[in-house]
């Protein structure tokens, strides 16, 4: 069946303009002029609503199998669909078994079967001692790997040091697959934490948590990774960059042509340390949210292309693990729940800074698709791509309440925020999956296995 979808504001790689998408068998067959849809095809006209490429979130923690009480495939993919996100790439650590060998990937596939509302893929994990499992995981279809340089919060997902990194990068060299790295080194964090404890610091204060994860932990980790990228010439991706102090180093490395990509997350672009109440552990994430001046430096890096993409790092837990009554930042689980909110949050912040909507497509769709090896298929409105798109009303203002949250536990630092822009509909491969607060049909997401 041939379908056509049109709006006066369609975001293609050429920018925002009136256009019509011609869709056949779930794929975009052509981008046509607004009035050029052929007679006889089913035409939907979205008026002046913005027609965006389906967003790609390359950094989410779905937690299933094994920790489904934290989050799950059904709830995470519904939250994604409600936020205009049509592709998720799952992190390898919060599930059990952790995705560190091909059998664990098979377990994840079995757990996801029939429950995914959007398309998905799974990153493999690099941990101490699993070097022999990396190429089998690559052959099984993962788009790349993730590792930590500091304790991950999950004992079963061991962090790696330089010696382990060298072994892993040696295995991955030539595969083209990126190594995604949580770039904080343990040394500066441990030293800062010891000093704070000696001084009897108050762990209910956000300033104590912030001081315990200094910029140096990120800067030193990134220095090491740049050195390894140069030596191994294999792609390294910095996940959730929080410290603007690392930007000059990264800019220099990228100018020299090193294969390094950089992401930051919505929370680092929206919140600022000065505004976080003491004891409000729903804001805890690592690296931590830094001050407002740092936030503005991240924005300017994003605007000039020194940061490639924006993800959520959606990483929820059962509310009890946030230990909200004690409010101690050292004891609470670290991870912010935000899946489904990223588009209006980022757009609201962009409007305040006078940034145009075109950037959204690059930061939240095209760049993360490229990272996950999905260029041309996901994250773009162009001939040959899957017909994934979101219908976005960029002007409506609304306030986030629990009924807008579709992930499992309705605890998020965004509750109460006034945002601009609502996702009206989400379409996956030519079929509507979400329509104004309702999910449509059955879960029909597919795994995107790397060929
Ligand atoms: Zn994460």
Boltz pocket constraint, residues with backbone or C-beta under 6 A from the ligand:
constraints:
  - pocket:
      binder: B
      contacts: [[A, 59], [A, 61], [A, 91], [A, 313], [A, 315]]
      max_distance: 6.0
